[in-house]
Amino acid sequence: AGPSDDDEDDGEDGNDDFDVDFEFFDPNDDDFHSVNDMLKTGALDFLELNYSQLSDSLVGLGNIGTLIKSSVGDAQDKDDTVCAVLTALNLKQFTHTSWPKAIVDCVLDKAKVHAEA
């Protein structure tokens, strides 16, 4: 008996396995571009927002929040991909920037549209 058809098809359907390691880091200024790129292509891409200011605020508070980064295989590249950001920002602390008002306005607009009258 030879190998089954399933064994012969491994890899042909694009379902190859690869290892991804996730690591957790405190944000720092070196992460600005990675965080900025992630925010621009993430869940807030529908929002008119100053992403540079928001990214700067996120990475500027190294003692608050966590960045989740990934690296593929054995590569220990300093510029690992930022996959997620977990943080808490005091909106009143950033009144000198435009992003808090944009986010608050967006949330209020969404609430008006989706709330029951």
Order of alpha helices (4+ residues) and beta strands (2+ residues): alpha-beta-alpha-alpha-beta-beta-alpha
